[in-house]
Amino acid sequence: MPISSAKSPASWMNQVLLNPSWQTNLIPRWTSIIPHVPTIKQAAFLAIHDLEALYGGAAGGGKSDALLMGALQYVDMPGYAALILRRRLTDANLPGGLLARSHEWLQSSGSTWDEANKRWMFESGSSLTFGYLEKASDRYRYQSSEFQFIAFDELTQFTQEEYLYLFSRLRRSTQIEVPLRMRSASNPGGLGHDWVRQRFLVEGRQQRRWFVSAKVDDNPHIDREEYRQSLAQLDPTTQAQLLDGDWNIGDDAIIPYADIIACEDETLWGEDFVPTREHELYVGVDIGRTRDRTVIVVWERVGDVFWCRRLDVLSGVSFREQREAIDRRLQGGVVTCVIDKGGIGYQLAEELEASWPGIVQGIQLSPGVQARLAHRLAVALAERRVRLPADDDLRRDLRLVHRPRTVGGADRVETDRSEVGHADRFWAAAMALDASAAVGATGPVPLPRSLRPGQTRFQPRS
């Protein structure tokens, strides 16, 4: 009988014991301090020897237990150190959370709890620490530490930059004979949905990054029917994500995540670089409102490809400072600058039009104009006619604008809001691109102008 059809942890273990050839790969390493019998999916997750693995998909699949068991697999080894991260440490301490669960499991194990450092110390000298990454700067809390096991609980709450940085803390001395493991658990949805899906579900198998899909039916320790009734109260999209572990539902962003990744390159000029009139530049400015940022994007046209050379995000600055920043970006070979002339941006746009006649053009971002801008930017990415910097906030902004829908005979786009803004980077980039008449040009796409060895920024063309 296939392992996937086993009905319980006990029957799964019996099958493995009856088939010695399975035992090397299918029985995870175990320590007596773990009081929990793994489910089939949890055992598969714990038996993975490769560097990266993601567990979950649906709610109720036993994600927290899987991560805690993984952290405890090598606590009998002297010097072993494990770290489990949440976005906020208070989340881990909620009823049923990882921190509370660890106390249920370990309070009678002879291990010692260090409340100040949120750390379990074990008789072997190994440790398990609970940490957080609430702000971008929190990653540096772990700068001088080293761990052999790092786990992210609810990975889609983190940025890819935060996730990748923690690999620098994943190391060991030659005296510690344990594997290095980066483990995660998550449901679909959240700010990191796109990059997590890309990393594990799209690229995963080829890169040996494993995804173990687990649903509520895979967890015999939960009242499944009651949990389904609770999830039935949610909207259809969230319900499908949490109940079915669906990573594709609800994705109606006008720009697919794969298009963004495909267009990323080393594009930005260094701040000391001064463009000349030989550079064909197009500028877009989205003026920030009460809760938004003002964003300036500068594209350079090279053949039929547009390279993002500047990406300035201004937050909490005066209109005078915004004006000065825009004036700086209008130096050199700027052909056209398109600026949002609606609402609070009207006076600033009027001043810039007067100071830069024939270059600065103010536009009202009406629903029809927004639909046109969004469509052109999406087409440019789909045709690989733009090059973007690899930036987490830019990726998220580009995914906040949805596909147009027709209302009253006219196309309209809807824009979500996130903690990084209201798609401000999207609209600045779209306005700059719209300023060029060559967006829809045909012909071969030139090869990227990659940096030469030792070159820290792009140089002016000779």
Secondary structure, 3 states (H helix, E strand, C coil): CCHHHCCCHHHHHHHHHHCHHHHHHHCCCCCCCCCCCCCHHHHHHHCCCCCEEEEEECCCCCHHHHHHHHHHCCCCCCCCEEEEEECCHHHHCCCCCHHHHHHHHHCCCCCEEECCCCEEECCCCCEEEEEECCCHHHHHHHCCCCECEEEEECHHHCCHHHHHHHHHHECCCCCCCCCCEEEEEECCCCCCHHHHHHHHHHCCCCCCEEEEEECHHHCCCCCHHHHHHHHCCCCHHHHHHHHHCCCCCCCCECCCHHHHHHCECCCCCCCCCCCCCCCCEEEEEECCCCCCCEEEEEEEEECCEEEEEEEEEECCCCHHHHHHHHHHHCCCCEEEEEEECCHHHHHHHHHHHHHCCCCEEEECCCHHHHHHHHHHHHHHHHCCCEEECCCHHHHHHHCCEECCEEECCEEECCECCECCECCHHHHHHHHHHHCCCCCCCCCCCCCCCCCCCCCCCCCCCC
